[in-house]
Amino acid sequence: MLKLEHIRKAFRSGRDIVLALAGIDLALDRGDFITVIGSNGAGKTTLLNIIA
């Protein structure tokens, strides 16, 4: 089982803080199959990098 709770990820962009992920929860059991869908810049790759 893979379980993520309350995942947050922020990046600094110049003087600004960009919140890429906020409050992500995910629970997967062995054999589960999912897709991650979202627009450009939504945080899909960031989420997968955290899982990896």
Residue frames as qw, qx, qy, qz and C-alpha x, y, z in Angstrom:
[[0.000, 0.888, 0.459, 0.000, 0.00, 0.00, 0.00],
 [0.361, 0.194, -0.009, 0.912, 1.10, 3.53, -0.76],
 [0.206, -0.831, -0.513, 0.061, -0.39, 6.28, 1.37],
 [0.292, 0.249, -0.060, 0.921, 0.19, 10.03, 1.18],
 [0.242, -0.776, -0.567, 0.131, -1.41, 12.43, 3.63],
 [0.126, -0.954, -0.121, 0.244, -1.56, 16.23, 3.55],
 [0.688, 0.032, 0.264, 0.675, 1.23, 16.58, 0.95],
 [0.123, 0.969, 0.078, -0.199, 2.36, 20.14, 0.27],
 [0.697, 0.005, 0.247, 0.673, 5.12, 21.37, -2.04],
 [0.111, 0.969, 0.106, -0.193, 6.16, 24.97, -2.59],
 [0.709, 0.224, 0.144, 0.652, 8.81, 26.52, -4.82],
 [0.160, -0.742, -0.036, 0.650, 10.48, 29.89, -4.65],
 [0.530, 0.551, 0.415, 0.493, 10.21, 31.89, -7.89],
 [0.175, 0.585, -0.056, 0.790, 12.10, 35.14, -7.42],
 [0.149, -0.244, 0.492, -0.822, 10.40, 36.84, -4.48],
 [0.740, -0.119, -0.087, -0.656, 7.23, 34.77, -4.82],
 [0.316, -0.148, 0.921, -0.173, 6.37, 31.42, -3.28],
 [0.603, 0.113, -0.482, -0.626, 4.50, 29.15, -5.71],
 [0.594, -0.136, 0.695, -0.382, 2.39, 26.44, -4.09],
 [0.322, 0.248, -0.785, -0.467, 2.57, 23.46, -6.45],
 [0.519, -0.273, -0.799, -0.131, 0.67, 20.98, -4.27],
 [0.243, -0.309, 0.416, -0.820, -1.61, 21.66, -1.32],
 [0.622, -0.084, 0.507, -0.591, -3.37, 19.11, 0.85],
 [0.645, 0.266, -0.610, -0.375, -2.93, 16.07, -1.40],
 [0.624, -0.235, 0.682, -0.301, -4.15, 12.75, 0.02],
 [0.675, 0.354, -0.536, -0.363, -3.73, 9.47, -1.87],
 [0.600, -0.288, 0.719, -0.199, -4.12, 5.83, -0.90],
 [0.667, 0.394, -0.511, -0.372, -3.30, 3.02, -3.33],
 [0.829, -0.248, 0.483, -0.134, -3.48, -0.71, -2.77],
 [0.315, -0.300, 0.804, 0.404, -1.34, -3.30, -4.56],
 [0.318, 0.326, 0.829, 0.325, -2.62, -3.74, -8.11],
 [0.193, 0.821, 0.349, -0.408, -4.42, -0.38, -8.26],
 [0.461, 0.262, 0.423, 0.735, -4.14, 1.47, -11.56],
 [0.010, 0.830, 0.319, -0.458, -4.54, 5.25, -11.69],
 [0.477, 0.528, 0.228, 0.664, -4.06, 8.12, -14.09],
 [0.264, -0.587, -0.223, 0.732, -2.99, 11.62, -13.13],
 [0.304, 0.634, 0.494, 0.511, -4.75, 14.27, -15.19],
 [0.191, -0.816, -0.229, 0.495, -4.35, 18.04, -15.11],
 [0.432, 0.896, 0.028, 0.096, -3.42, 21.09, -17.12],
 [0.630, 0.419, -0.278, 0.592, 0.14, 22.29, -17.70],
 [0.092, 0.451, -0.415, 0.785, 1.72, 23.36, -14.42],
 [0.698, -0.483, -0.194, -0.491, -0.89, 21.62, -12.26],
 [0.389, -0.607, 0.625, -0.300, 1.71, 19.60, -10.33],
 [0.973, 0.102, -0.077, -0.192, 1.40, 16.16, -11.94],
 [0.716, 0.418, -0.442, 0.344, 5.14, 15.62, -12.37],
 [0.106, -0.563, 0.523, -0.631, 5.85, 17.13, -8.95],
 [0.814, -0.263, 0.254, -0.452, 3.48, 14.60, -7.36],
 [0.966, 0.198, -0.164, 0.025, 5.06, 11.68, -9.24],
 [0.441, 0.558, -0.507, 0.486, 8.56, 12.83, -8.24],
 [0.419, -0.501, 0.480, -0.586, 7.50, 12.89, -4.58],
 [0.948, -0.074, 0.129, -0.281, 6.15, 9.35, -4.90],
 [0.819, 0.421, -0.341, 0.190, 9.30, 8.12, -6.66]]
